[in-house]
Amino acid sequence: MDGRRDVVLRSWGGRLVRAPGPRVVLGVRPGPDGVRLPAERGVADEHVWLVTDRSGAVVHPQADCAVRIAMRAPADWRTLPPVAGSAVVGPGMLLAIGRADDPVLVRIVDLPCLGDEASQMLGPAPRPWGIALAAALAWVAGVGHFAACGAALWAVGRRPTASVVEGPVALAVDPALEAVVAARAAAWLEDGTLARLDRVRPTLDAVAASAAERGLPALVAAIPWVESRYSDEATSELCAAGRWQLMPEVGVRGGLRAGVDFAVRSCRLRGAPGLWSPTRLAPPRNVAQNSVYADASGCRIVACERDDRRDAERSTVAALALLADAWADVDLRASPIAEALLVATHHAGHDDAALDGEGGKSTNVRPALLRLRDGCGGESDWTTWVGGCPGESPGLLPSTQAYVVDVLAVAQLAGLR
């Protein structure tokens, strides 16, 4: 098999173009085998080269020509710096060519190897995992490589990586957040995460579909993978249980919000007589000190007569109902990192003020959001959330920051983001 890769692009007009490698020129006058772009909006005759080999593709802007790259279109391309020198690119990535205020957009659909019969069609290749590797390398290093032609870098899946770039994209891209997510995705790749994700792919797709039915981003399907690797038998030291790792009170509240038959009841506690059932709708502050079901030695729940947190269907319905409540928060949705904050609500809680009789928790996402918005001049980007601003502490605890990045990185690897 020839080691050369061609490039399949979806152009600004929505049409698919396959250009022969190893060098693909994009511009107003790109030559006979190049990709012609509109003669306007700051596009030069030979604006950018895409150079391919056995290992992948690298974008090379020519002279002082501006090219920006991203996985999703930001609200304003001017917030992203142009490529300096060169950068690794891959399937799913978006190139913004020319003027930052009104660029020509081109999506990379595939990098098929010459002679790869499965890639000869001019259409999106169903390869869900390849996007994240290219994104991670481009964001964190600008250098790297794909597997050689013929190697199985991309697992065969059902989710197309290509999409037509039409109209504005609702969610903005936060460069600082995307950089740390990409770095984490690259780290996940090193430990065999792709193979493990592939084994739970049907479950991921099913949860993503359920989330979409409720108007939630598909990426929330990555939460149970980070929480428990989708294990219904998982239990934490503080008694979070099941694939979603719901605390006893949270599980009951989720069932109530979803309007389903959901129970955690008649639990036997280690070292205690009688049976315990949750009577609150939110965990107390400092669970290890202030709950009856956990202490410094860990979870005291030995077994429950019924615990629907370990039921895959009921726990998913309950968890998605609570996420939908958070997603309905107009202040959260207005944040430039709304998806990240949504994920954070599963870890830190959304707003327990009306639930726990204790005035809520400062670590909940909503009170932190309002505090940062009012105290940091309206800023609500990732840098503010993790670093705070003069006079205001960060909005997320370090453990929640790491959790959010893990979930988004897994979602990116799984093609859910």
N, C-alpha and C positions, 0 to 999 in steps of 0.2 A: 504493500500500500504506500502510495506517495505521501510524504510527510507534510505536504502543503495544506493549508486551510484556506477555504474561500470565506467570504463574509456575506451573510444574509441580513439585509437591513429593511426596516419599514420606514419609508420616507415621510417627509412632511405632509404629503398628500394621502397617506394611508396605503400606498402600494408597496408590495414586496419586491425587492431587487436582490438578485444574487450576483455579486461581483467576484471575479477570480482573484485569488491571492497570487503571490505573497504580498503584493503592494496594491492597496486600493486607494485611489485618490478621490477626495470629495471636494467639490468646488464649482465655480461658475464654468470653467473650461478645464475639466479634469482629464481629458484625453479619451481615446476610444473605449477603454475598459473601466473608466471611472464612473462615479456617481455624480450626476449633474445637479447642482443646487440653484435656487433662484438668484438672479443677478441683482441682489439688493440685500438690505439688512446686514451690511457689513461683511458679506461673504466674498473672499478673494478667488482668483482664478484657480489656484491650487491651495485650498485653505488648510486641509489636513490630510495626512496619510494614516491609513490603518495598515500596519505591517504585521503579517502573520507568519508563523512557522509551526513546527510540530507541537510546540508548547502552548500556543494561544495567540493573543493579539496585543499590540501596543499602539496607542494613539500618539501621533507626532504632529502637533500643530506646526505649520510652516511660518518662518520669519516671525512677525509679530501678530500672527492671526490668533484670535481668541477662541478657545474651545473649553467648555465646562462639562463636567460629567456628574451624573447622579443616578440613583435608582428610581427616584420619583421627582417630578417637576416641583421645585420649590415655589412658594408664592412669588418670589422675586429672584430671578437668576443672579441679580447683582450681589446677592448675599453670599454667593459661592465664588471662590477665586478661580481664575482660569488655570488650565493645566500649565505647569512650568516644566518645559523640557519634554517629558513623555510620561505616560501612565498606562498601566495594564488595564485592559477593558475586557468585558465578556458578555455573554448572553443576558438580556434583560436591561442592560445599562442604556441610559439616555444621554445622547450628545447634544449639547446646545452650542450651535455654531454661529459665530458672528456677534452681532450686538447683544449685550447683556440685557438690554431693556426690551428687545424683540428678536430673539434668536430663531434660527431655523432648527427645528428639532428632528432628530433622527434616532430611532431605536435600533440597537443591535439585537437581532432575533436569534441568530445561530452562527457558529463558526465551524461549519462542516468540513471534515477531512475530504480531500479529493479521493474519490473512489468509495466513499462511505455511502452505500446505496440508501441507507435509512435517512440520509440527510439531503438527498437529491431534490426532494420536493421543495418548492418555494413556499414554505409555510412555517408556522411555529413548531419547533421541536418540543415534544413533551418531556422536558428534562427539568424537573423542579429544583434540583439541588445545586445546579451550576451557578445560579445567579449570585449566591452569597459569597462564594469564593472569589469571584472577580471583584465584587464590591468591597470585600474585606481587604484584598490586596491593594486595590486602587486607593481606598481611603487611608489605610494606615502606613503604606510603604511606597506606593507608586511603582513597585517592582514586584516580580513574582512570576509564576508560570502555571499553566494548566498541565494536566496529564498529557502525555504525547498522544498523537493520533493513533487510534486503535485501542487505547487504554480506557478503562471504564471509570472515567471521572464522574459522569452523571449517571445516577441510577434512573432506570426507566420508570416513569410515573405517569400520572394522568393530567397534571396541571400544566397548561401551556405557559411558557415564559414570556411570550411576546404579547404586546398589546398596542393598539392604535393610539397614537398621541393626538387626542382631539379635545380641545377646550381646556379650561382651567382645572387644576387638581385641587381638591378642597383642603387637604392637609399639607401644611408647610413642612419643609425639611430643616431640622436644626443641625447645623454642621457639627457642633460639639458632641451632640448625642449620637449622630450617625458615626462619628469617628470611634467612639468607645464601643458602640454596638458592633461595628465592623471588626475591631480588634478582638472582641470576645468571640465573634463568629469564627474568626481565623483560629482561635485557640480551641474552640469546640471541634473544629475539623481535625485537629491533631490527635484527638482521643477516640476516634471511631464513632463520633456522634451520628454521622450520616447513616451508617448501617443500622444503628439502633432506631433512628427516626423512621427508616424505611420499614422496619418491622411493625411499627404502630401506625403506618400511613393510613389504613382504612379508618382507624379510630380518629386520627387527626382530621381527616376529611369530614367525618360525620359530625364532630364537634364544631368544626369551622362552619359547616352548613347550618347547624342549629343556631350558632351565634349570628350568622347572617340573617336568619329568619327573625331574630329579635332586634335587628338593626345594629348589631355589634361588629366591630372589626374582626376579621377571621383570625387575626394573630392571637386572640385570647385562647385559641386551642393549644397554644404552646404552654399555657400556664400549668396544666396538669403534668406535662412532661417534666418541667423544671421542679414542680412540687414533689412528684412521686414516681416519675417515669411511667405514669398511667397505671400505677399499682393501687388496687382497691384495698390491699392489706396494709398499706403504709400507715405508720403512727409516729408522730413526733414526740419529743420529750415533754411538750406542753399539751399533749392530747389532741392535736390536730390529726384528723384521720381521713383515709380514703384518697382517691386520686387527686381530688382538689384540695386536700389537707384543710378541711373545714373544722374550725373549733366547734365544740358542742352547741354553744349558743348561736353561732353564726349559721350552722346547718339548719337549726330550727327556724331561724328568721328567714333564711332563704326559701325554705319550704312554704312558709306563710306568704311570702311575697309572690311566690310562683303559683299559689293556690293549689298545691298538691299535697297529698297525704305523705307527710315526712315526719319522722320521729327519731329522737335520741332519748331513750328512756330505760329506767330500771337498770342502772349500771352498778355493778359491784366494784367498790373501791378497795384497793390494797390497804390493809390495816385498819379498815373502818367497818362497823356493823351496818346492817341495813342496805338499802338501795338508793341510788341518787339519780335524779333526772334534772336537766337544766330548767330553771325558772326565769332566767334573764334572756334578753335578746342580744346582748353584747358581752364579750368577755370582760372581766374586771381589769383594772390597771394592774400591771405586774402580776401576771397569772400565777407564776411560781410561788408568790407570797400570799396572794389574796384569793385564790380559788380553792375549792375543796378537792378538786380532781387532779391537781398537780402540785408538786413541791420541789425542793431543791434536788431531790433524787430522781425526778422525772415524772412521767405520767402515772397516775394511780389507778386509772380505769383498767380493770382486769377484763371485763366483758360486760356487754349490755344485752338486755332481753331483745332490744331492737335498736339498730344503729344504721340509719339510711345513708349516713355519710359513706358507707362502704358499698352502697348500691350505685352502680355506674350510671344508670339512667336518672334516678332521683337526685343524686348529688350533682349531676350536670345541670339539670333543670334548676335546682336551687342556686347553684353558683352563677349561672347565667342571668337569673332574675336579679341577683344583687349587683352584678356588673351592669345590667341594663339600668338599674336605679342610678348608679354612678354616672353612666354615659348620658343620662338625661339631665345632668347638672350643667346648666348653660355656662356657668363660669369655668368649669373644667373643660367643656368643649371649645371654649374661646381661646384656650391656651395653645401656643404653638407646639407644645409637646403633649397634646391631649391624649394620644394613645399611650404614651409612657405613664401619664398620671392615672389613666384607667387601670393599667396593669398594677400600679402602686396601690390602688385601693384594695386589691385582693390580698396584699401583704400587710398593709398598714391600716386598712379600714378606710371607708369613705367619710362618714360623719356619724359618730356614736352619740352625739350630744343629746338627742331626744330618746335614746335607748337605754343608757346605762345608769341614769340617775346620778351620775357623777360629773355632769357638765361636759362630757365628751373627752377626747384625748388630743393633746396638742400634736401628736404624731399622725393623726388622721389626715387624709389628703385635703379635704375641703377647708378646715380651719387653717392649715398651712398655706393653702393657695390664697386665701383671703389675706392672710398676714403678709405674705410676700408681695402680693399685688399692691396692697396699700402702703407697705413699708419700703418697697424697692422701686418706686416710681412706675408702677404698672408692669415691670418686667416679670416674665414668667417662662424664661427659656431654661434650658438644661443647666447652663452655667450658674444661674441664680439659684435653682433648686438644690444643687449640690454644694454651692459655695456661699450662698446667702448674699448679703450686701451690707454696707456699713450700717450697723445697728440692728441687723436681723440675722439670725442663725439660719443654716440651711433648712430647706423644707422637708427633706427626706433624710432619715437616718442612714448611715453607711450601709447597713444590712439591706435596707429597702432599695437604695441606689443600685447595689450589686444585683439584687433580685430583678429589678426592672431591666437592667442591661442583659442579664441572662435570658429572660423571656423574649425580649426583642431579637436577640441574636439567634435563638432557636427558631423563632418565627421566620426570620430571614432565611435561615438554612432550609426550612421546610417549605419555602415559597408561599408563606402566608402573609407576607409583608412586602 
